[in-house]
Amino acid sequence: MGGGQLGRSLLAESVIDVVGLNVHPLLLGSGVPLFLDPGRPVPLDLQECRRIDGGCAYLTYRVRSAAGDE
């Protein structure tokens, strides 16, 4: 919701705590990046991976802070 540029801005400002992705099993060949380069590495920890209707997967990642909180 909001697109890659909004996501990049929010990741760059460290205001995102959790990222949820609904992955559809479809090969497109090429496309637009999910998030544009926020200007720094964004470490993610996988919190949940579950199958949903239609063979899709829902992934939840927690964004670790720059301090590397556990």
C-alpha positions as CSV (number, residue, x, y, z in Angstrom):
1,M,0.0,0.0,0.0
2,G,1.6,3.2,-1.1
3,G,4.3,1.8,-3.4
4,G,8.0,1.4,-3.3
5,Q,8.8,5.1,-2.9
6,L,6.7,5.5,0.2
7,G,8.2,2.3,1.6
8,R,11.7,3.6,0.9
9,S,11.0,6.9,2.7
10,L,9.6,5.1,5.7
11,L,12.5,2.6,5.9
12,A,15.0,5.4,5.5
13,E,13.5,7.2,8.5
14,S,13.3,3.9,10.6
15,V,9.6,4.2,11.2
16,I,8.6,0.7,10.0
17,D,8.6,-2.0,12.7
18,V,7.0,-4.9,10.7
19,V,6.8,-5.7,7.0
20,G,4.1,-8.1,5.8
21,L,4.3,-9.6,2.3
22,N,1.7,-11.6,0.4
23,V,3.6,-13.7,-2.1
24,H,1.8,-15.0,-5.2
25,P,3.5,-18.0,-7.0
26,L,3.6,-16.4,-10.4
27,L,6.7,-15.8,-12.6
28,L,6.6,-12.4,-14.4
29,G,10.2,-12.2,-15.7
30,S,10.9,-8.7,-14.6
31,G,9.2,-6.0,-12.6
32,V,9.4,-3.1,-10.2
33,P,11.4,-3.6,-6.9
34,L,9.2,-4.1,-3.8
35,F,11.2,-1.3,-2.0
36,L,13.5,1.1,-3.7
37,D,17.0,1.6,-2.1
38,P,16.5,3.2,1.3
39,G,20.2,4.2,1.3
40,R,21.3,1.7,4.0
41,P,20.9,-2.0,4.7
42,V,17.7,-2.9,6.4
43,P,18.1,-6.1,8.5
44,L,15.0,-8.2,8.7
45,D,14.0,-11.2,10.9
46,L,11.4,-13.6,9.6
47,Q,8.7,-13.9,12.2
48,E,6.0,-15.9,10.4
49,C,5.5,-17.8,7.1
50,R,2.1,-19.3,6.4
51,R,0.2,-20.6,3.5
52,I,-3.0,-18.9,2.5
53,D,-5.8,-19.5,0.0
54,G,-4.7,-20.0,-3.6
55,G,-1.3,-21.3,-2.8
56,C,0.0,-17.9,-1.7
57,A,2.4,-17.4,1.2
58,Y,2.1,-14.6,3.8
59,L,5.4,-13.6,5.3
60,T,5.9,-11.3,8.3
61,Y,9.3,-9.7,9.0
62,R,10.4,-7.7,11.9
63,V,12.7,-4.8,11.1
64,R,15.8,-4.8,13.4
65,S,16.9,-1.4,14.5
66,A,20.3,0.0,13.5
67,A,21.6,-0.8,17.0
68,G,20.8,-4.5,16.2
69,D,18.3,-5.1,19.0
70,E,17.5,-8.8,19.7
